[in-house]
Amino acid sequence: MKVLFVSAECTPLAKVGGLADVVGSLPLALAKLGVDVRIALPYYGFLGQLPKSEEPVWTGSAMFQRLEIYESHLPESDIPLYLVGHPAFANDRIYGSEDEAWRFTLFSRTVAEFIWRGGWDPQVLHCHDWHTALLPLWMRAMPVMTVYTIHNLAYQGPPLAGFRSFVDVPYDTGAWNPMAAGIIHSDAITTVSPTYAREICSPEYGERLDGLLRAQGGRLTGILNGINTDALDPATDKYLPVNFDAASLELRVENKLALQRELGLEVNPYRMLVGIVSRLVDQKGFDLLAPLWDIWMNNSAAQVVVLGSGDPFYEFLFRGAAERYPERVRAFLRYDGALSQRIYGGADLFLMPSRFEPCGIGQMIALRYGAVPLVRKTGGLADTVHFHNPIDEEGNGFLFDRYEPQSLLAMLFRSEEAFRYRDYWQRLQLRGMQADLSWKVSAGRYLDLYGQLVARIG
């Protein structure tokens, strides 16, 4: 089986969100199952130090531009990596440029040319999000099966009519933006959790594509993401002051105490420490916190640490909370990979109250590291976090359903009450840490899907 992943992001090379984590870890799991899997990625300027072939493995043209493809490898693996080189990718920005639609269309069209001209002949082309959504359309006449994965339906790309000024887009696509084109013309559509696959077929979550998605029937499948449990392992994580695992959970408190000292908070193992590691955007549910900060802080002993950046409104919200409660709240409005690992490994509770969440990686890392997640019951959060039942000792976290501040506040108080019962809380942590969060099962489902598609070629 030969599979080519095509994506704008890939951990650990180019990461903005969860898309990168999937593209950087699912191929590793597929390779263990015997798949010849490779990845195509723009050759961003910040990848200049990445070892690669001295000469291009392919040179050609697309959209009246001359391009080169170099071969490298996904770090610490044997996964071949095709780097699409052009001055448009030479800066240090992945998203946000004015020519974003042109850049990613150039990238996708180059991959199409690479396949058409015999650069490599995959049996399955696995495309991700709107940046590569035109590839299934261009592959219609090729003996290549296409899988299109929706990581976040909210980001669908610009109107398709504008693309015709610089690339061939047939008028019989039946689509009005790149994501719609990917849905219509791919051989199979996947999204990143079973619950999200159901949700996006409803008007509430469908982002005006719900009717199109309902019409796909069995072509749409939800396959839950996993995480790279080798790289994300509290027993070996170099950023943790003290390594631990499920068999040595008692050592974890040392990470909490070290984190409290680092943050300048009261060093006290009996104060619940709440961690937030997130992009600060509407999707993540932080508008629920704005009206309840004072009620929560005045009726709780919890400490809070926030790490992330994004919408200026939410940065202002968390900065203001840190100023009003300087002894209990800390806000770091930036990306910091090392600090995020220390938060996962030291916080008691991990807060992720998303309005919607296709899958979510944060709650799975939190479970792996013994930070009990408190999440909204939506998308992949509902598929990975199960409500704590202290009587039957079931569940691995806390969930609320209705998207309103009162529901979140009630669950914050409930979790802090549960934290008082140390033995129960440790067993709750262990249930999360012992869950299988790897890609093993999901990679097998993708392999089955690939096999069904390739069988159609004959």
C-alpha positions in Angstrom: 0.0 0.0 0.0 1.4 3.4 -1.1 -0.1 6.5 0.5 0.9 10.1 0.1 -0.2 12.7 2.8 -0.5 16.2 1.6 -0.7 19.0 4.2 0.2 22.6 5.1 1.4 21.5 8.5 3.3 18.6 10.1 4.7 18.2 13.6 7.5 18.8 14.6 8.4 20.8 11.5 5.5 23.2 10.9 2.8 23.5 13.5 -0.1 25.8 14.1 -2.9 23.5 15.3 -4.0 19.9 15.6 -3.7 19.3 11.9 0.1 19.2 12.3 -0.1 16.6 15.1 -2.2 14.2 12.9 0.1 14.5 9.9 3.2 14.1 12.0 2.0 11.1 13.9 -0.5 9.0 11.9 2.0 8.2 9.2 4.3 6.7 11.9 1.5 4.4 13.0 0.7 3.4 9.4 4.4 2.7 8.7 4.3 0.2 11.6 1.5 -1.6 9.8 3.6 -2.0 6.6 2.3 1.0 4.7 4.7 2.9 2.4 3.6 6.3 3.5 5.1 9.6 2.6 4.4 13.3 3.3 4.3 16.3 1.0 4.9 19.7 2.7 5.7 23.2 1.6 9.4 24.0 1.9 8.9 26.9 4.4 11.8 29.2 5.0 12.2 28.1 8.6 12.9 24.6 7.5 16.2 25.6 5.9 18.3 23.6 8.4 16.4 20.4 7.8 18.7 17.8 6.1 17.5 17.1 2.5 18.8 15.9 -0.8 21.4 18.1 -2.3 19.7 18.1 -5.7 15.9 18.2 -6.3 14.3 14.8 -6.9 11.8 16.5 -9.2 11.8 19.8 -11.1 8.8 21.1 -13.0 6.3 23.8 -13.5 2.8 24.6 -12.2 0.7 27.7 -12.6 3.4 29.2 -14.8 5.9 28.9 -12.0 9.1 26.8 -11.8 9.3 24.6 -8.7 11.6 22.0 -7.2 10.9 19.1 -4.8 13.5 18.0 -2.4 13.5 14.7 -0.4 14.0 14.6 3.3 12.7 12.5 6.2 10.3 13.2 9.0 12.6 13.7 12.0 13.6 10.6 14.0 11.8 8.4 11.4 12.2 6.7 8.0 9.1 8.5 6.6 10.1 10.2 3.3 9.2 13.9 3.2 8.8 15.8 -0.1 9.5 19.5 0.3 7.9 21.6 -2.4 10.3 24.6 -2.9 9.3 28.0 -4.3 10.0 31.6 -3.2 6.3 31.8 -2.1 7.1 29.5 0.8 10.5 31.1 1.7 9.2 33.3 4.5 8.6 32.2 8.1 4.9 32.3 7.9 2.5 29.4 7.4 -0.8 31.3 7.4 -2.0 34.9 7.2 -0.4 36.2 4.0 -2.5 38.0 1.5 -1.7 35.5 -1.2 -2.6 32.5 1.0 -5.1 31.0 -1.5 -2.5 31.3 -4.3 0.3 29.8 -2.2 -1.5 26.7 -1.1 -3.0 26.2 -4.6 0.5 26.3 -6.0 1.6 23.8 -3.5 -1.3 21.4 -4.3 -1.0 21.8 -8.0 2.7 21.0 -7.8 1.9 17.8 -6.0 -0.6 17.0 -8.7 2.1 17.6 -11.4 4.5 15.5 -9.4 2.1 12.6 -9.5 1.1 13.1 -13.2 4.7 13.3 -14.3 5.8 10.2 -12.6 7.5 11.7 -9.5 5.8 9.0 -7.4 2.7 7.0 -8.0 0.7 6.6 -4.7 -2.3 4.4 -4.6 -4.0 6.7 -2.1 -3.7 10.5 -1.9 -4.7 11.7 1.6 -5.5 15.4 1.6 -6.1 17.6 4.7 -8.3 20.7 5.1 -9.0 23.3 2.5 -5.4 24.0 1.6 -5.2 20.7 -0.4 -8.9 20.3 -1.2 -8.6 20.8 -4.9 -6.4 17.7 -5.3 -9.4 15.2 -5.4 -10.8 17.3 -8.2 -7.6 17.1 -10.2 -7.2 13.4 -9.6 -10.5 12.4 -11.1 -9.0 11.0 -14.2 -6.1 9.3 -12.4 -5.9 5.7 -11.0 -5.3 7.3 -7.6 -7.9 7.1 -4.8 -8.4 10.2 -2.7 -9.2 10.6 1.0 -10.2 14.0 2.2 -10.0 14.7 6.0 -11.8 17.6 7.6 -10.0 18.8 10.6 -12.1 21.9 11.2 -15.2 22.6 9.1 -15.1 26.3 10.1 -12.1 27.0 7.8 -13.3 26.3 4.3 -11.1 28.6 2.2 -12.0 31.6 -0.1 -14.8 31.4 -2.7 -13.8 29.1 -5.5 -14.6 31.5 -8.3 -11.5 33.6 -7.3 -9.2 30.6 -7.9 -10.0 30.5 -11.7 -7.8 33.6 -12.2 -4.7 31.5 -11.5 -5.5 27.8 -11.9 -7.6 25.3 -13.8 -10.9 24.8 -11.9 -13.5 23.1 -14.1 -17.0 24.7 -14.0 -18.6 21.3 -13.3 -17.3 21.1 -9.8 -20.6 21.8 -8.1 -18.7 23.5 -5.4 -18.5 27.0 -4.1 -15.3 26.8 -2.0 -12.3 24.5 -1.8 -13.6 22.4 1.1 -16.9 21.8 -0.7 -14.8 20.6 -3.7 -12.9 18.2 -1.5 -16.1 16.8 -0.1 -17.7 16.4 -3.5 -14.8 14.9 -5.5 -12.9 12.8 -3.0 -13.5 9.0 -2.9 -13.9 9.0 0.9 -14.3 11.7 3.5 -13.1 11.4 7.1 -13.2 13.7 10.0 -11.3 13.4 13.3 -13.9 12.0 15.7 -17.2 10.0 15.4 -19.2 12.6 17.3 -17.9 15.5 15.2 -18.9 13.5 12.0 -22.4 13.4 13.3 -22.4 17.0 14.6 -21.3 18.5 11.3 -24.4 17.0 9.6 -26.6 19.3 11.7 -27.3 23.0 11.1 -25.8 23.9 14.5 -22.3 22.6 13.6 -22.5 22.3 9.8 -21.1 25.7 8.9 -23.6 25.9 6.0 -22.2 22.6 4.6 -24.5 20.4 6.6 -26.8 19.6 3.7 -23.9 18.6 1.5 -22.5 16.5 4.3 -25.8 14.7 5.0 -25.9 13.8 1.3 -22.6 11.9 1.5 -24.1 9.1 3.5 -21.5 6.3 4.1 -18.8 8.3 2.3 -18.3 10.3 5.5 -16.6 8.6 8.4 -15.4 9.8 11.8 -12.1 8.2 12.9 -10.8 9.4 16.3 -7.4 10.9 16.3 -4.7 9.6 18.6 -1.5 11.1 19.9 2.1 10.0 19.6 2.5 8.2 22.9 6.2 7.7 22.3 6.9 11.4 22.1 4.3 12.4 24.6 5.3 10.3 27.6 5.6 11.6 31.2 8.1 8.8 31.9 10.6 10.3 29.5 9.5 13.9 28.9 12.7 16.1 29.2 10.7 19.2 30.2 9.4 17.7 33.4 11.4 18.2 36.6 10.4 14.6 37.7 9.5 11.8 35.3 6.7 9.5 36.3 4.2 7.0 35.0 1.0 5.2 36.1 3.1 2.9 38.4 4.8 5.9 40.1 2.0 8.5 40.2 3.0 9.6 43.6 6.0 11.3 42.0 3.8 13.6 40.0 3.2 16.0 42.9 6.8 17.1 42.6 6.0 18.6 39.2 3.1 20.5 40.6 5.2 22.0 43.4 8.0 22.9 40.9 5.4 24.5 38.6 3.9 26.5 41.5 7.4 27.8 42.4 8.1 28.6 38.8 4.9 30.6 38.5 5.3 32.4 41.8 2.2 30.9 43.3 1.7 29.5 46.8 3.5 26.1 46.9 0.8 23.9 48.3 -0.1 20.4 47.1 -3.7 20.8 48.5 -4.6 23.8 46.4 -6.1 22.7 43.1 -4.0 24.0 40.1 -6.1 24.5 36.9 -4.2 24.6 33.6 -5.2 26.0 30.3 -3.1 25.5 27.2 -4.9 26.7 24.1 -5.3 29.0 21.2 -7.3 31.9 22.6 -10.2 32.0 20.1 -14.0 31.8 20.1 -14.1 28.1 19.3 -12.3 27.3 22.6 -15.2 28.5 24.8 -13.4 31.2 26.8 -16.3 33.6 26.4 -17.9 31.4 29.1 -15.2 32.5 31.6 -15.7 36.2 31.2 -18.9 36.5 33.3 -17.9 34.0 36.0 -14.3 34.9 36.9 -15.2 36.9 40.0 -17.8 34.4 41.2 -15.4 31.5 40.7 -12.4 33.2 42.3 -14.4 34.5 45.3 -15.8 31.1 46.0 -12.8 28.9 45.2 -9.3 28.3 46.4 -8.1 27.2 43.0 -5.0 28.5 41.3 -5.0 29.1 37.5 -2.3 29.2 34.8 -3.1 30.1 31.2 -0.7 29.6 28.3 -1.7 30.7 24.7 -2.3 33.5 22.3 -4.9 34.5 19.9 -7.8 36.9 19.9 -7.0 40.2 21.6 -10.2 40.1 23.5 -9.3 36.8 25.2 -5.7 37.9 25.8 -7.2 41.0 27.5 -9.6 38.8 29.5 -6.8 36.6 30.9 -4.4 39.5 31.4 -7.0 41.3 33.4 -7.7 38.2 35.5 -4.0 37.8 36.4 -3.9 41.5 37.4 -7.0 41.2 39.6 -5.9 38.0 41.3 -2.1 38.2 41.3 -1.7 35.6 44.1 -3.7 32.9 42.2 -3.8 33.5 38.4 -0.9 33.6 35.9 -1.3 34.3 32.2 1.5 33.7 29.6 0.2 35.0 26.2 2.6 33.2 23.9 3.5 29.8 22.6 5.9 27.9 24.8 6.3 24.2 24.2 8.4 23.5 27.3 6.0 25.3 29.6 3.0 23.6 28.1 4.5 20.2 29.0 5.2 21.3 32.6 1.5 22.4 32.8 0.3 19.1 31.5 2.6 17.3 33.9 1.8 19.5 37.0 -1.7 20.8 36.8 -4.5 19.0 38.7 -7.3 20.0 36.3 -7.0 20.8 32.6 -9.7 23.2 31.4 -11.0 22.9 27.8 -14.6 24.3 27.6 -14.9 24.4 23.8 -17.9 25.6 21.9 -17.1 22.9 19.4 -14.1 20.6 19.0 -13.5 18.3 16.0 -11.2 16.1 18.1 -8.9 18.0 20.4 -5.4 17.0 21.3 -5.0 18.9 24.6 -7.4 16.7 26.6 -5.7 13.5 25.4 -2.2 14.9 26.4 -3.8 15.9 29.7 -5.1 12.4 30.3 -1.7 10.9 29.4 0.0 13.2 31.9 -2.4 12.8 34.8 -4.2 16.2 34.5 -7.9 15.5 34.9 -9.8 17.2 32.0 -12.9 19.3 32.4 -14.4 19.8 29.0 -17.7 20.5 27.2 -19.5 17.4 25.8 -18.9 18.0 22.1 -17.0 16.5 19.2 -13.8 14.5 20.1 -14.0 15.7 23.7 -17.2 13.6 24.1 -15.4 10.7 22.6 -12.4 10.7 24.8 -13.5 12.2 28.2 -16.1 10.2 30.2 -17.9 11.6 33.3 -16.4 10.8 36.7 -18.7 8.6 38.7 -17.2 8.4 42.2 -19.7 5.8 43.4 -19.0 3.2 40.7 -15.4 4.6 40.2 -15.9 5.1 36.4 -15.0 7.9 34.0 -11.8 9.9 33.6 -12.9 13.6 33.8 -15.7 16.1 34.0 -18.1 17.2 31.3 -20.8 19.8 30.9 -23.4 19.8 28.1 -25.2 23.2 27.8 -23.0 26.0 26.4 -23.6 28.5 29.2 -21.5 30.0 32.0 -23.6 28.4 34.8 -22.9 24.9 33.5 -19.2 25.5 33.4 -19.2 27.1 36.9 -21.1 24.2 38.4 -18.6 21.8 37.0 -15.6 23.8 38.2 -17.0 23.7 41.8 -17.8 20.0 41.4 -14.2 19.2 40.3 -12.7 21.1 43.2 -14.9 19.2 45.6 -13.8 16.0 44.1 -10.1 17.1 44.4 -10.5 17.1 48.2 -10.8 13.3 48.2 -7.2 12.5 47.4 -7.5 8.7 47.0 -10.5 9.0 44.6 -8.7 11.7 42.7 -5.6 9.6 42.2 -7.7 6.7 40.9 -9.4 9.1 38.6 -6.0 10.2 37.3 -4.9 6.6 36.8 -8.0 5.8 34.7 -7.0 8.6 32.4 -3.3 7.6 32.2 -4.1 4.0 31.5 -6.4 4.7 28.5 -5.0 3.7 25.1 -4.6 7.1 23.4 -2.3 5.9 20.7 -2.9 5.8 17.0 -2.9 2.0 16.9 -6.7 1.4 16.6 -7.3 4.5 14.4 -4.4 3.6 12.1 -5.9 0.2 11.5 -9.2 1.9 10.6 -7.5 4.1 8.1 -5.7 1.1 6.6 -9.0 -0.7 6.2 -10.4 2.4 4.4 -7.4 2.6 2.1 -7.7 -1.1 1.3 -11.4 -0.7 0.4 -10.7 2.2 -1.9 -7.7 0.5 -3.7 -9.9 -2.6 -4.3 -12.1 -0.4 -6.5 -9.2 0.2 -8.9 -8.9 -3.5 -9.6 
